Amino acid sequence: MTDEADYHDEIRLVQEDAKRLWEALQAETFPDHPAVQDLRKRVEQQVKHLRRAAGEPITLGVVGEYSVGKSLLLGTLLGCPDLLPVESRATTGNVTALYLRAGTPGEPTRIDGSAEISYLTEQELSACVRDIIQVLLLRYEELPGRDGSEMRDYDPVTEGWDRFVTWARKLWDGDRHIPKISKVVMELLEIRRAHKSAEDLLGTSVSIGEKTVRQALDLGTDRELPEEFPELPVRPGVDRDQVRSDLSALRATFPLIRRVAYRVLVDPRVWSLERLTGGNEVVLLDFPGLSATRSSQRDAFLSRSELRSVHTIVTVFSMRRPGTDIPHEFYSMLAQYGRDETELRRSILAVGNIFDAVHLPSGITESLTFEQLIAGSHDLTSFMGNAGDLVGRQERRMTLVSAVRGIDVYGMPVDGITGEEKERLTEAVPESRKSAEGWEPIAGLVEPGHWKDVLTEFVKDGGVRALRRLIEDHAAEHGLVNKVEGVRRERAILERMLPQLERSLGDNRPPSERQAGYEVVKSLFDDFRAACQPVSRAARELRDPTVILLADGRPLLDWIRDQALVAVSEWSQWQAIMQRAENGFIRKSHPPEMDEEGEGMGGWWDDDDDDDGDLFVGSHAEETTDAFYEPFADSYIVAVRESRRMISESIASWVSRHDPSLEPLRYRLQDPELREHLEQGTARLRTVDRSSRVRMRRLEAMADLEIFVGLDPDRPEPELLTRAAPDRIPDDAEIAAAFPLYRGSAMPWHSQAPEHADAEFARHQLYVLRLRRQLAFGLADAVTRRAIADLESVHKRLQRMLETAFREILPNQSQVRRMFFDDQDFDMGELEGEDSGEGGPLRSLLDEWRKRDAA
């Protein structure tokens, strides 16, 4: 097996290759053609992604809904609770990177020097704005009689904002009262103002004092939407010097900021970081909460972008509301970049924060399993189901913490926390102490194992020290492996792009005397490239499952999730349970009658010593989580089949949107004169270029997307889908991994479920609704993961098909000449941009790599 040294050697080689490739791209002369220049920019952006993936330390992203206590927990881990802004509202909409270094023993944890602000590149901003416009169009066109077609395929960043402003005025006049419309319009207008104010800052970085950054980038409270269309004033010419010295200038650039980075010197007495140095060095990323409103769409884009290079996400749940599906949204984002199921599962840690808010169980005097302990707690059950689903039931990647308890035990200073937050923290300390005192005897009764250790560590210091160990262990075991996998993914993307860029180097050649056939055929292939390049770019739509639409405009993933939610709501089990309700509470079942030897006469209580994980089995299985397994499995299989059917519809919808742009090519290919020239030239080319595979029928297929992707009304699925992701019924292992409950655990209304202080509440009908929601989300997440994996396979295959088509079907300029001329008929060296035998910087480097790979 590859050892750690090999991994480091591989990363160093990638860093050197990326550096040399960047230098070659800057030294190369490219044709002045929009499509070529666009491709060059995309390749340069991909080189940046690769250099970042190889050069960054192991990256842990801390994610969750806003106000779950992420920032306070991060600060507490580092020994400085007020290191980052701590508010119950959303404070910043940026990704904050903390680069950790061991400080001087005896000196408290602190930020070292200035903050480094990195701005979006033009391409990143362009992608962000296009994504937000897509969201706006989806919401707008849900309204009766609305048509936003004029905004499709429009990029305000490169084409100018005037067209958007004109359209937005009409929206504001007609739909300002609809928040889902007006808030997105407002967010785009804020981005427009920042872009027009500080366009020169795109793609740059600037160092600014930490206090200035904290003041300038506070989102503030949500503002009321104005009655009149907001004429947001532009502040043109904002530059690096101004943002360093002027608070308002920095604030004006907020929507353009990609990341804010700090160097943090950590008190070694708090956390030595000895295991997080060298190859295991870690950077912590604090992600914005997705449910904030001021910049929610931009925040989601930034999160998706940054998760591309994150190696592990620490999903933070608030134990006050552990049923949130926000962590699952981050999981979906993480799944978009080609990670397989194994890598995804080893890339997630789950943390239940504010554990001291969980009600204490009562009446427990004997030892018990953790499953029995949580049976009567809806919050613990919800967390175990939600978090367990994320980590694939790997309990050692789950833990429970309380930052307040850690702050109290270690006496950490909180001078930087003021106002209402300071009052809340002060009030929370006594409650945290009381909670720890109550959990201490319970921890002693829980059977030995992971959860006994977790509860014991919570009692000691709120689980803070245990969470540090969890991060260290995970970085040591999986951090480097995950990083190498990420580097390989980024390199593979780049390697797919480079041949296309290499082939474009000779595309800008001046005309000379040509025969009629050469002119006709050259024009055809030039137009083919011009028409197919947008289709190739449009194929990227299938890379992001969150923007894929069905034929009626509905988002695909929303439809898949909705169908899964409906399926669970229709299970007969819910009616059976609700029929047992009295005054809103589910009656507990009666204990089994015992025979003279003390054995259960009903046979439903498994009292043997088998360690099979089933606590409650037999004729009363409806009293345990097993009652839901069979309907879950049936619904999962049906939902997977339905999701594939809708993926087929999405592919057909994509074809219907983009196929019309190729219609002129299909018409030209029917021209008898052109076909004659093309057939003669193709036959002649084969005599001098044995590698050529140009065929008329393949050109015709390329000009007809229905043929290209294998759409056939007589087949249930397009060939593109069946070849990329062959259909298969989910097996037992997959269904078991997707099931969000612990098998064989007692429900709160089981006669053997222990009584807790909140046990009666756990038997309330509301608990049943929460249980139904948990199962529904579990099914929806599982089906969504399958759909995302299928779509990723479809996207990769389509990209390979397009790349093959450009390489093998469309001849390059040199090949087109050879269709009609012998080499002696023209001087290749006299043609501008033509390769005269001595490759340019890019070709020379790629030739060198090909020889290296061959060796």
N, C-alpha and C positions, 0 to 999 in steps of 0.2 A: 504494500500500500504506500502511496505517496506520503512522505513524511513532511514535517514542518519546514525543513530546509528547502525541500523541493518547491513547496508553495511560495516561499519567499523569493526563490530564484525566478519562478514564473512571473511573479508580480514585478520584480525588477526588470525583467526582459520586456514586459508589456509597457512599463514606464518609459524605457529607452526607445522602444518602437514608436510609442505615441509622440514622444518629443521629436524624433526624427521626421515622422509623418507630418507633424505640424509645420516644421521648418520647410519641408518639401512643398507643402500646400502654399505657403507664403511666397516661395521662390518661383513657383510654376506660373506660366502665362496661360490663362484659360480663355476660350472664345468668349467674345462679348455678346452672349446670347442669354436671354432671361432664364430659360430652362437650365442652362449649364451653370449660371451664376447661382441660381436657387439651389441646385444640387451641391455646388461647392460649399455654400453656407451650411447646408444640412450636414455635410460630411465634417466640416469644421466643428459644428455643434456636437456631433457624435464623438469626435476626438476629445473635446472637453469633457464629455460624459465619461469617456474611458480613462482619461487622466485623473479625473476626480475619483472614480471607482478604485483605481490602483493606488492613488496617493493618500486618500483619507484613512485615518485610523479605523478600527472596528467601530461601527456606528450603531448606537442604540437609540431608537426613536421612542420617546415617551408620548403616548397618544391617549386620547379619551375625549369625552364631552367636556365643554368648559365648565368650570366650577366643581370639578371632581377632586380638586386639591393637588393637581399635578405639580404646579410651581412650588407650593409649600413642601410637598414631599421631596422634590428634587433638592431644594435648599437644605432640608433636614438631612438627607443622605450625605450631603457634602459638609454638614456642620454649620451651615449659615442659612437659617430658614428664610431670611429676607433677601437672599441673593437675587431673586427675580421678583418682579411685581406680584403681589398676592392680593387678589380681589375676588369677590364672589361673582362679579360681572366679567365679561370678556375684556381683557386689557389690551392685548396686542394681537395683530393678525399676521404675525411673522413667525417663521421657524427660527428658534433661538438655539445656537450651537454652543455647547460648553466644552472647551478643550481642557482636559484635566491635567494638572501637573502637581507633584508633591511639593508642598511649601516648606518653609523653615519650621522645624519643631518649635512649638511654643507660640507661633503666630497664628491667629485665627484665619479661617478660610476667607479669601477675598478675591475680587476680580483684579487681574493684573493688567494695568494699562488701559488702553482705549478699546472701544468696540470696533469691530470690522464689519462694515455694512456692504453687502454684495447686492448689486442691482440686477434685475432680469436683463438678459440679452434681448435684442430686438426680436429674434425668433421666438424666445420664450414668452415675451409679452404678446406677440402676435398669436401664438397658440393659446395663451390664456384668454385673450379677448374673443377669439373665435369660439372657444369653449363656452364662454359666458353668453355670447350671442345665441349659440345653439340652445342653451337652457332657456333663454328668453323666448326664442321662437317656439320651443315646445310648449311653454306655458301660454304664450299668446295664441297659438293656433288651436289650443284646447277650447278657446272661446268660440261661440257660434259665429260663422261667417268671416272669420279672420284668416288672412293670407299674408304670410311673411316672406314669400318667395323672393322678393327684391333684396332681402338681406342674406340669402344663402350664398355661400362661396364668396363672401365679402370680408375683406381684412382691413379694418380701419387703420391699423398700425402702419401698413405699407401703402394703402390707397387713399388715406386721408379720412378725417372724421366727419366731414360735412354731410355726407349721405346718411350717416347714422343719426346725426343731430336732427336733420329734417324729418326722418322717420320717427325718432323718439318724441318729437314735439306732438305729432299726431297721436301717438300712444298716450302721452301724458294728458292730452285734452280729452281722450275718450276713455282711458282706463286707469287714471291716476288713483282712483279709489280701490283698485284691486292690488293688495300688497305684493302678491307674488309677481306682478308685472312691474309695479312702480319701484320696488326695492332693487330689482335687478337693473332697471334703467338707471337708477341713481348710482348704483355701484359702477356701471360703465361710464357714466358721466364723470365720476371721481377719477377713474383711470384715465379718461381722456384729458382732464385738466392736468394730471401729473405728467402724462406723456408730452403734452404740448409745452409744459413748463420746463421739463428737464430731460429732453430727448437725448442730450449729449451724455447723460449719466448711464444710459443703457449699456450693460456689459462691463461696467467698471466697479471698482471697490474703493471705499474711502474709510479712513480711520477717524472716529469721532469719540469724544469723551463719553464715558458710560452714563453719567448723570444727564447729559444733554439728550442722549438717545432715549433714556427712560422717560423723560418728560415729553419729548417730541412724538414718540410713537405710541402713546397711550390712546386707545380708540375713543375714550370718553363714553358718555352715555348715548343711547340711541336718540337720534333727532327725529322730530315729527316731519313728515313729508310736506313740502310747501304746496300751497294751492296752485300757484303758477309754475310753469316750467322753469326749473332752476338754471339760471344763467351763471354757471360757476366760473368765476374770473380766472383767467390763465395768468401765470406769473412767468413770462418767458425768460430764458437765459439762466435758469438756476444751474450753477456749476458746483464743482467740488469745493472750492473755497467758501462759497455761500453756505453749503450744508454743514460745513465744519463750524462756522461761526454764528449762524443765524438759525434760531430755533424754528421760526415759521417756515424758512426755506426747506429745512429737513422734513418738517411735517408735511409740506406740499408734495414731497417725493414718496410719501408712504406707500401708495399703491404699486410703485415700481420696485420695491425692495423684495428680494428673494430670501435673504437670510441675514440674521444678525449674529455675529460670532464673538465670544468672549474667551479669553484665556483665564482659567480659574486656578489659583494656587490653593490646594486643599490642605488643611491642617492634618499632618500625619497622625496626630493623636486621635483624630476622628476616623480617618480612613487612610491607611498607609499607601494604597495604590500599588503596593509591591507586585501584585499579580496582574496589574493593568499597565504594564510598561512593555517596551520593546514591541514584539509582534502582537501582543495582546493590548496595546494601547487603545483606549476607548474615548470616543467623543459622544456626549449625550445631546440629543436633539429634542427640544421641547416644542411639540407641534401645537398649532392653534386649535382650539376647540371647534369642532365642525358646526356646532349648533349656534355659534355667534351669528348676529344678523348684519352688522355693519359692513362686513367684507366677506360674507360667507362663500360666495362663488369663487372669488379669488383665493380664499383660504383653502378651499377644496382643491383647486388647481395646484397651489404650492405644495399641499400635502401629497397629492399624487406624484408630482415631480420629484420631491425629495425622497419619497418612499422607494423610488427607483434604485437608489444606491444605499438604502438602509439595510443593515445586516440582521437586525433584530428589532422587533417592536415590543415595548413594555406597555401593555394595555392596562390602563388604570380605570377601575370601576369605583364608583361611589357606593358603599354598602347601604347608603340611604335609598338608592334607586338602582340596584344591580341589574335590572331588567332592560336597561337601555340597549339599543342596537347600534349605537355609534361605533363601538369597537369593531363590530362586524363590517361597518363601512370601511374602516381602515384595512381590515383583512381583505376586502374586495379590491381595494386599491393595490395592496401588496401583491395580490394574485395576478395583476395585469401585466407584469413584466417577465413572464415566462418561468416563474418558479414552479417546480412540480410540487405535488402534495407533500412529499417527504421534506423538501426544503422549507415549505411554508410552515409545517408543524414544528420544525426545529428553529424557526425564526420568531417565535412568539413566547413571551412570558405574560402571565396574567396576575394582576395585583388588585386585591380587594382593599381599597383605602377607606379610612374612617370606620374601621371595624368596631371601634368603641361605641358606635351608634347602634349596633345590633343588640336586640333585646336578649337579656340573659335567660337561659332556660332555668326551670325550677323543678324541684322534686326529684333531682337525680342523685341517687345515693350509691349506685352500683356501677361497675365498669360497663362501658358500652362502646360500640364502634362509632366512627365519625358519621357513617350513614344514618345510624339511629339518632345521633345527636341533631343532625340537620333536618330530620324528617318533619319536625314541627315548626321550623323557622322558614317562612316564605322568602326572607332575604337571603339566607344561606343557601337554600335550595335553588333560588334564582341565580345566584352567583356561580354556584357549582355547575349548573347547567350551561349558563352562558359562557363562562370562562373555560369550562371543560371542553366545550365544543371547539373553542379557538385553539386549544393546545392539544387536541386529539386525546383527551383523557389522560394526559401525562401529568399526574398530580405534582410531581416534583418541580414543575414549572409554574405552579400556582402558589400564592402566599397571601397572607392577610396582614395589614399594617395599620398603624395610626401615627401620622406625623406629630400630632399633638402629644401623644404619649411619649414619643422619642424626645421632643423638645423639653418636656417636663422632666424626664428621667436624667437627661444629660445637662440640664440647665442652660440650654442654648440661648444666646441673646437674640431678641426680636425687636431691636430698636427701630429698624426700618419699616416695621409694620405699624401703621397708625390708623386712627379713626375707627370706623365700625369694625374693620377687620381685627384690630387690636382688641376691641371689646369682645368680639366673638371668640377669639383665641383665649382670652382670659377666662371667659365663662366656660369654655370647653375643657379646661385643665381639670377641675374637680370631677367632672363627669367621666373623663378619661381614667382618672385614678380609680373611681368607683367601679368602672367597667373592668379594669385589670384585676382588682380585688375579687370581683365576682367570677371572672373566668379562671382564676388560679386553681380553685378546687376542682372545677370541671375538667381542666387540662389534666389534672392528676388522675381522673377517672377514665379518660379516653384511652383506648387500647394503644400500645406502642406502634409507632409508625410516623409517616410524614406529618399528618395533621396534629398529632400530639405535640410534635416538635414545633409546628407553626404556632399553636396556641400557647405553648410554653414561652416561645420567643416574644409573642405579643405581650404577655404578662411582664416580661423583663424590661423591654424597652420599646414596645409598640411594633416589634418585628423589624425595626430599622436595620439592626446589625444583620439579621437573617436575609433581608433584601439585598444588602451589599454583597453577602456571600453568594446569593443566587446570581447576581450580575457577574461576579468574578468567575464563578464556576461555568456559567454559560459562555462567557467570552473565551475562557480557556478551552472549552470543549468544542464549541461550534463557531466562534467568531471568525477565525481565520478561514475555516472551510467555507462559511457563507460568503466571506469577502471574495475568495477565489472564484466561487461560482458566479458572483455578480460581475467580476472582471471578465470572465469568460463570456457571459451573456453580452456585455457591452462590446467586446471584441468581435463576437460573431455578427452583431448588427453592422459594425463598421466593415467587416470583410464582405458582407453582402452589398454594401454601397460602393466600395472602391472600384470594382470592375466597370460599373456604369460610369463613374467619373472618369476613369481612364479612357473609356471608349469615346467620351465626349471631347477629348483634346483636339481632335482634327475636324470638328464640326463647323468651324467658321472659315471656310476656304473661299476665296474669290472665284467667280465664274471665269471660264475661258471658253475657247471654241468647243462646242459640243455637238454631237449628232442629236437628231431629234429624239431618238430613243433614250439617250442619256438624260436629256432635259426632262422628259416625261417621267421616267422612273425615279430620277433624283428628286423631283418635286413630290412624287408620291411618298417616298420614304421620309422626306423632310416633314411632310404633313402628317404622316403616320406618327412620327416621334412627337410632334407638337400636340397632336390630339390624344395620344396615349399617355403622355407624361401626367396630365391632370388626373387621368383615370388611375395611374399608378399612385399618385399622391392620395387620391380618394380612397384607395385600398387601406390607408391608415385608419379610416373610420372603423374598420372591423377590428382594429387593435384595441380600441377603448370600448369595452362593453357598455359603459355608462351612457354612451351617446348613440348607440345603435337603435334604429327606429323600425317599427313594423310598417306595413303598407298604409295603415290608417294613422300613422304619426305617433303612436304610443311608444314609449321607451321599452325595449325588449326586456331588460332586467326587471322593470316595474311590473310588466305583465307576468313574468315568471314568478316573481315573489307574490303577487296578488293571487295567482292561481293556487300557489302552495298554501297561503293563508286561508283561502276559502275552503280548500280540501280538508284541512284540519278542523275548521269550524263545523264541518258537516259530519264529523264522526258521531256515531250513535252513543259512544261512551259518555259524552257530555250530558245527554238527556238522562241516561241511567243514573249518573251521579247526582244531578240536580233533583231528581225525583226523591232522593233521600233527604232533602233539605227540610229543616224545620226552623222557622223564624230566621231564615237566612243562613243557617249553619248546617253543615253536613253531619248527619248522625254517625258516631263511631260504630263499627261492627261489634257484635257480641263476641267475647272470647270463646274459644272452642270448648265444648264439653269434654271433660277428662274422664278416662276410664279409671279403674281401680289402681292401675299401675302408673297412673299419672301421664298416660299417653293421650295425645289429642285424637278424639274419636273422628273428627272430620278429616283428618289427614292433611290439613292445609298448612300446618305450622311445621317447618322443617327443623327438627331439633337434633339432627345428627351432627357429626363433627366434620362433614365434608366442607372443605374450604373452596366452595365453588362460587362464592360471591352472591348467591341467592339467599336473601334473608327470609323472604316470605314466598312460599311456592305452594302449588297444589290447587284445590278447588276454590280457594279464595284469592286467586291471583289478581282478581279485579281490585283488590285492596292494595296492590303494589304497582310500581312503575311498569311492570311487565304487561299490564293491561293495555298499555298504549303502544307496545312494540309492533305487534302485528299490523294494526291500522297504519302505523307510521311507515312500515316497510311497503305495504300496498300502495300508500299514497306517494311514496318516494319513487317507486317504479313507474307509476302512471305519470307523475310530474316530470320525470326525466324524459319520457317519450314525448310528452307535450312540449317540453322545452326544445327538443330537437326539431319538432315540427315548426315551431315558431322561429328557430334559427334558420330553417329552410326558407321561411317566409321573409326573414330579414335579408337573406342573401338575394332573394328575388326582388325585394324592394330596392336594395342597393343597385342591382342591375338595371331596374327600370328607371332609376334617377340618372344613371351615368351612361347608359347605352345610347341615348339619342345623340350624344356628342360625337359618336363614331359613325352615324348614319351617312355623312358625306363620303367617308372612306368606302363604305359598302357600295354606295352608288358608283364611285369611280372604278371600283374593281370589276364592275360589269362592262366597262368600256372595252370593246373588242380590240381597238388599236393598242391600248395600254396593256391588255393581257398578252398580246402578241409580243410587244417589246419586252415585257417582263419575263415571259417564258423563254425567249431567245437569250436574254441576258442571264437568266438563271442557269440555263444549260451551259452557257459559255463560262460562267463563273465556276461551275463544278469542275471544269477541265483544268483550272489553274489553282483552285482552292478546295482541296478535298474535304476540308472541315466544314464547308458550307452546307447548311441544311435548309436553305430557303425553299419553300414550297408554296404554291398558290393556295392550296386548300388551308394551309396553316395561317396564311395571311388573312384569308376570309374568316377563319375562326377567331383570329385575334381582333378583327373589326366587328365581331358580334359577341357581346359579352355573354349572352345566353348560351351560345355554343362553348365559349371559352371556359365558363365555370360549370358546364354540364347540366344546365337547366333543361329538364325534359318533363312535360306534363304527364307522361305515362309512368314516371318514376316518383316514389314518395319523397326522395331527397335529391338535391343536386349532387353531381359527382364530386364537386369540390368538397362538400361536407363528408360524404361517405368515405372518400379517400383520405381526407385529413384526420377525421375522427370517426373510425368505424363504430357502428352501433353495437352496444353491448348492454345487457341487463345488469343493473347493479347487483353485485354478489353479497353474500351474508356479511363478509368482513366490512365492506363499504357501508352497508346499512347500519351495522353495529357502531361503526365509528361516527356516523352522522347522527345517531340517536342522542338527543341532548340530555337525557336523564340517566341516572345510575340504575342499571338493571337490578331488579329484585329488591329495591328500596321500598319501605313502607310509606304509604300515603298518610297524611295527618289523621285521616279518619279510620285508620287500621286499629284494631283493638290493642295491638301490641306497641303502637307508637307511644313513646314516652310523653308525659304531660309536661309542657313548658309554660312559662308565664304568658307566652303569646300563642299557646297551642290552640286555644279556642278561636283566636283570630285566624290561625292557619287553616281552620276548617270552615271559614266563612266562604260564601259563594264567590267573593272577590278573589280568593286564592285559586279557585277553580279557573276563573277567567285568566289569572296570571299564568297558571299552569298551561292553559290552552295557548296563551300567547307564546310561552317558552317553547312548546312543541312546534307551534306554527313557525316561529323564527328559526328553530333548528332545521325544520324541513326546508324552509325558504333558503337558508344559508347553504344547505347541502346541495340543493338543486342549482342554486346560483353558482356555486363552485364548479359543478359539472359543466354548466353552460359556459362559464368563463374559460375553462380548460378547452372545451370544444371550439370556442371562438378563437382562442389563441392558436390552436392548431390550424383552423381555417385561414386565419390571417397569415401565418407562416407559409402555408402551402400556396396561397394566392400570390404572396410576394415572390416565392420561388418561381411560380409559373410566369409572372410578369418579367422577372429578371431573365429567365430562360428565353422568353419571347424576344426581349430586346437584344439578347446575345446571339440567339440562333436564327431568329426569323428576320429581324431587321438588319440588313448588311450595313457596315460602316461606310464612310466616304470612299475609302480605298477600294473596298469590295465593289461598290457601285461603279467606280471607274473601270475596274477590271471586267465588269459586265460588257463594256463596249470598247475598251482600248487595251492595246498591249502596252507593256511597260515602256517601250521605246517611243510610244506616241506622245509622251509628256515627261517633263522633268519634275519628279516628285519634290526635289529640293527647292524649286522655285515657288511652290505653293505655300502661301502664308499659313502658319500653324501646322504644316504637315511634318510628320516625323521623317527626318532625312537619314535615319539610321542611328543617330546618337540620341538616345532618349532624353527627355527633359528631366527635371528633378524628381517629379512624381513617378514617371515610368521607370526611371533608373532604380528608385527605391523599391518599387513593386517587383521589378525583375530580380533584384537582389534577394528579396524575401521569398520569391518563388524558388530560386535556386537553393536557398537555405532549407526551405520546407522539403524540397525534393531530396536533399542530402540526408 
